[in-house]
Amino acid sequence: MYASVNGIALLGIQGEPILVEVDISNGIPCFDLVGLPSSSVREAKERVRAAIRNSGFEFPLGRITANLAPADLRKDGPGYDLGLALGILCANGILNGDKLRSIAVIGELALDGSVRPVHGVLPMAAAARCAGFTEVIVPAGNLQEARLVEGILTVPVRHLRHAIQYLKEGSLPPESQPSLSSPAGNNLFDDLADVRGQQHAKRALEIAASGNHNLVLIGPPGSGKTMLARRLPSILPPLLHEESLEVTMIHSTAGSFKETASLLSVPPFRSPHHSISAAGLIGGGTIPKPGEVSLAHCGVLFLDEMPEFNKIALEVLRQPLEEGKVTIARANASLTYPSRFLLVGAMNPCPCGYFGQDRETGGESCTCTPYLVQKYRNRLSGPLLDRIDLHVEVPRIRFTDIHSMEPAENSSEVLKRVQKARSIQQQRFPRRTTPTNSLMTAHEVRKFCPLTKEAAGMLRDAFEKLALSVRAHDRILKMARTIADLEEAEIIDSSHVAEAIQYRSLDRKRRISSC
């Protein structure tokens, strides 16, 4: 007796249709599972056996062989349980297998037969639609996530008996259909107006948001670096539909997607602790899972106390910063996750945090030797700093700024200017999913960054005196292009270049220390 059920495997953020084949023959009772299953899939045998019995059905006494085809594709996770159970019931003559030909089945089984939610239902449902299936059976807990995919009928089930009833009668019992919550509103970020003073740093955030430029904030403890970083998403434009779908798929795969009735539409903000490993930051595992850089895709990755992060973890950021994606190779699989994010780092100027402060002006005195200061700054390598566009100094806040009654500019006002600059870039790069100046190629830099004679001379002097790399040179041009866009200027003049150069403070300090 043979039966087959359609399932979906998850590879990165892409679903892959598979076939769950079940054969029941005479012989010593046993249950063999083949098709390159992981240990979590092999354990499905006992879950399926108990679920069928506790649902009121007889588990067949015979030699059961289940194959997950194609056999050369690694299978991981508990999402094949429901398909295996339905395949066994079809092969045993309890269900008609013909009704399952156009249906994809996803779900984990508990021992009592209830169906539990699984990760990655959104990309799996999208893959089922692309494969031509007309229906997809999913756990009731994943209903809202699956319904984000249009063009395919979503069938939610809470128990194995409910799936069987649907296949026999074409209807679900009332208790199997969960109530849909209303669409969740966008996450409310803190407003930029909460930050007193720090006009220079706020201007840097506006430039970073307009052109998607990476930045690092340098200042003493309590100067507002973390406050500024956490308010950056409030001046970032909402995600485009393609970006929103991609971001939601990543979070669905990682299991961090919260049940809402809509796609994630606001830029994500991720702030991992400095003790995180390189695998946690980039992603990894036997079956590679997305890391923090992918969870921050189309949003902000904030590294507070950046020099305290493991040096290896920091250095692995170089590839995603340059390419906008992460490729994780394993013996069983090689997966690519998108990771185009805006990096924001925060650091003190020295180990004690008070370098450059003076007691006479109300600040603490630095207790670090020049060697310790330089050693601390060298924790951020030159190649990594080359990929960070803006090096922003955040000084100690003055008392008059804290108690000023003058209203500060709020995030909505800054966002209007950011969106205007983004619209100019959209016209400049009409075919890109994310049209920002930071992603310009070398050819596009030459084409879209025309300089006045004075601006070219200023850039040449800075390049020679600061011993800049070609990458740093191009990043200054990209920043200057964004600054000009904020002023709606077609030609980059000396004021735009001068402002861009001043944001390379760590380049200047490294040059001075080496002399």
C-alpha positions, 0 to 999 in steps of 0.5 A: 500500500502506497501513498504520497503527500506534498510537503515544503522544505525550508532552505534559508528563506526559500521554500522547496516542494518535497514529496512525503512517500509512505509504503506499508508492506507485510513484515516485522513491524517497524518504521523507517524514515529515509530521505536525508532527514536530520535528527529532529525529523527522525524523531517524528516517527514517535510523535506520529505514532503517538498522535495517530493512536491518541487521535482515535485511529489504529496505527498500522502493524507492518513494515512502514517506509517513509521517504522524503524526496528528493533524497539529496536535499537535507530536511530539518525541523518538525514541519513534516509531522502532519504530512507523515501522519496523513500519508500513513492514514492514506496508505492504510486506507483511512483517507483518499490520497487523491484529495491531497494531490493539490494540497501542501501540508505543514505542521508539527504534531504533539503526542495527543494529536494537536498541531503545533506552529512551526517556523518559516510558514510564510516562505513555505506558503509562498513556495506552495503557491509558486509550485501550483498548489491550490491549498495549504494546510497549516497549524492554526497558530500560523494562520495569519502568517500564511494568509499573507500569501495571496492566491492560495487557500489557507486551511488552519487545523488545531488537531490531526482529527480536524485535518482528517475531517477537512479531507473527508468532508471538505469542512472544518469544525468551529473550534479549529478556526482561530479568530483573526486579530486586527492588523498591528500598527507600526512600532512606535519609535522614540522621537528625535526631539527627546535628545537635547542638544547634539545638533551635529550628531542629529545632522549626521543621523539625517545624512545616514538615513537619507543615503543609508550610510553606516556610522559610528558615534564616539563620545563619553558615557552619558552623552546620548549615543544610545539615545541617538541610535535608538531614534534612527529608525524613526527617521527611516522611510517605511519599507517598500513592499518587496523589502517588507516581504523579504524582511517578514520571510527572514523573521518567519524563518528565524521564529521571531515573527510576531503574529500580526495580520500584515507584513512587517512595514517598519525598518527592524532595529537589532541591538545584540549584546557585545558577548555575541559570537560570530555565528550569532551575528552572521548566522550559522548552525548545522542547518544555517539559520539567519543571524543578527545581520540578516534580522536587521535586513533593511533596518538598523544593526546597533552595536553598543560598546562596539570595541568590546565585541569579539574581534572575529565577530566584528571582522565578519561584518566586512562581507555583508557591509560590502555585498549586502548578503551573507553566504554560509557554507556547510557540508550539507547546505550552502545558504545565502541570506540577505543582510543589507542593513545600516550599521550604527556603532557606539564607542567611548574615546578611550577605555575610561571614556573621558579622553578629551574631557577637562575637569575645569569645564565640568567633565571628568579627567581621562586616566588612560595613557596614550598607549591605552587610548590607541590600543582601545581604538585599534580594536576597530580595524582599518578595513572595518572603519573604511566601510563605515562612512560617518565617524561622529563625535558626540560631546558631553551635553551642556547644562543649558542644553538639558534645561533649554525650553526651546522645542527641538525638531521632531522625527516627523520633520526630519523624515520629510527631508529624508524622504525627499532625498530618497525620492531623488535617489529613486529617480536616479536609480529607478530599477533598484529595490533599495535606491540609495547612494551608499550602494553606488558602484564605482562607475555610478560614483563617477557618473552621478558625483560631479564636482566643482573645481574647488570641491575636487581640489579639497577632496584631493588635499584630504586624500593626500593628507589623510592617506585615505584608501580608495574605498574611503575616497568613494565613501566621501563622494557618496556622502557628499552626494547625499548631502547635496541631495538634501539640498536638492543640488545637482552639482557637489560643491566644496561645502558638501565635500567639506561636511563629508570630510569632517565625518572621517574623524577616525581617519584623521586621528589614525593619521596623526597617531602614525606620524 
